[in-house]
Amino acid sequence: MAEEPKEVWITGIGLATSLGDGVREHWEAMADVAAGPALEIERFEPYCVHRLIDINFSKQIPKKSDLRQMERWQRIGVYSAGLALNDAGIAGEPSLLALTHLVVAAGSGERDTAVDSQVLDALATRADTAVLAKEILPSALRPTLFLAQLSNLLAGNISIVHNVTASSRTFMGEEMAGISAVENAVRRVAAGQAELVLVGGALNAEREDLLLGYELGCNLWANSYRPVWQRLEAGSGFIPGSAGAFLVVEAREHAEARGAKSYARLKCVVSDRARRSKPGQIRESLDGMFDKVYRGHSPGPIAVLSGASGVAQASAEELAFLDGLDERHFTPVIRAYGSRLGHTVEAHFPLGIALAALALDRGGFYPPYDEGGEVEAPFPQAGALDRVLVTGVGHWRGEGLAVMERTSDGRA
């Protein structure tokens, strides 16, 4: 007879975004009705970006040699990973770090735009691209670069800086990478294959190369700031946000044995990849996953932390799915956290999981973020918040859902 899955707890959270540095700062900023997003408006005009708060990275990355060889996206990730380890009481404990597995969602890193510009300038006067590549690239690129950074460098630097010495996995693929990373971590802990997993991702959104890539696909919002849902009424596009989001995911028995408190229980994570060749396929994907994760739950209000980006097709079909929950006698109370923090791509689903854990730990939901819009309604005040549905719908590919529950052994 198969063993029952282990209960999966979140025992550590590390966050670094445009709104703050750490758990308390994020709860206060996200729960503040009067607060707004922290935007960089002029530097990348006509696009705006949720800029990272000023951070002293040396607090988590003490060696200057380590800092020098990391690009900014790695610094953000290594820093937030360190915050999560500290928060879970694992940092500086070799016996625990040796048991901690690492799962990272990463992009292909930052391009060296100075070298790109050097090559393009040379091409303006010489058309021999093969010769130019041989002349410029060997002297301009560091060993860790191929005009971008290797995706697994983030995991490698976390292991080196924080001494996380169990297995390491890196997922690539934009939002789907973040969904898959969390799903992998939860399944391994639930199956008894790991007792401690550090999982998350990072994005440096303040980059010309990143903005160019996404705008070539017509994915960016190129107007004055609007919350996520209001962009569907006036066009389409996401506003990128710089962020690092890491979680310590742990088996309940292991956490209790070492006296660790939990933020919340990660009950289940499911993912899918709709073909998206026809309208309605994203909603079908979400409907099917919801049937799996909410089977047997009592009807009523559902707190939803939506990872919607603002890109038209994906976000509109997610909203149609959420509106359709009324037909099943569930009433979704929706919050698109990207309205406050921007769309953080690989880090976005871990970020939503972290925010859901904070809300469950404190027993209250976040205020509406759509500033008078029709999508986000106040949460019913009767009773404490005990369950949150987190959605992740990639702007181009990939869908995921997570159900999280409050635990009796919280940290608040």
Secondary structure as GFF3:
##gff-version 3
##sequence-region A 1 412
A	DSSP	beta_strand	8	16	.	.	.	ID=ss1
A	DSSP	alpha_helix	23	31	.	.	.	ID=ss2
A	DSSP	beta_strand	39	40	.	.	.	ID=ss3
A	DSSP	beta_strand	49	50	.	.	.	ID=ss4
A	DSSP	three_ten_helix	57	59	.	.	.	ID=ss5
A	DSSP	alpha_helix	64	69	.	.	.	ID=ss6
A	DSSP	alpha_helix	72	88	.	.	.	ID=ss7
A	DSSP	alpha_helix	94	97	.	.	.	ID=ss8
A	DSSP	beta_strand	100	105	.	.	.	ID=ss9
A	DSSP	alpha_helix	113	123	.	.	.	ID=ss10
A	DSSP	alpha_helix	129	140	.	.	.	ID=ss11
A	DSSP	alpha_helix	153	162	.	.	.	ID=ss12
A	DSSP	beta_strand	168	171	.	.	.	ID=ss13
A	DSSP	alpha_helix	174	190	.	.	.	ID=ss14
A	DSSP	beta_strand	196	203	.	.	.	ID=ss15
A	DSSP	alpha_helix	208	216	.	.	.	ID=ss16
A	DSSP	alpha_helix	228	231	.	.	.	ID=ss17
A	DSSP	beta_strand	243	251	.	.	.	ID=ss18
A	DSSP	alpha_helix	252	257	.	.	.	ID=ss19
A	DSSP	beta_strand	264	272	.	.	.	ID=ss20
A	DSSP	alpha_helix	281	293	.	.	.	ID=ss21
A	DSSP	beta_strand	300	306	.	.	.	ID=ss22
A	DSSP	alpha_helix	312	324	.	.	.	ID=ss23
A	DSSP	three_ten_helix	325	328	.	.	.	ID=ss24
A	DSSP	beta_strand	330	336	.	.	.	ID=ss25
A	DSSP	alpha_helix	338	341	.	.	.	ID=ss26
A	DSSP	three_ten_helix	345	347	.	.	.	ID=ss27
A	DSSP	alpha_helix	348	362	.	.	.	ID=ss28
A	DSSP	beta_strand	387	393	.	.	.	ID=ss29
A	DSSP	beta_strand	399	405	.	.	.	ID=ss30
###
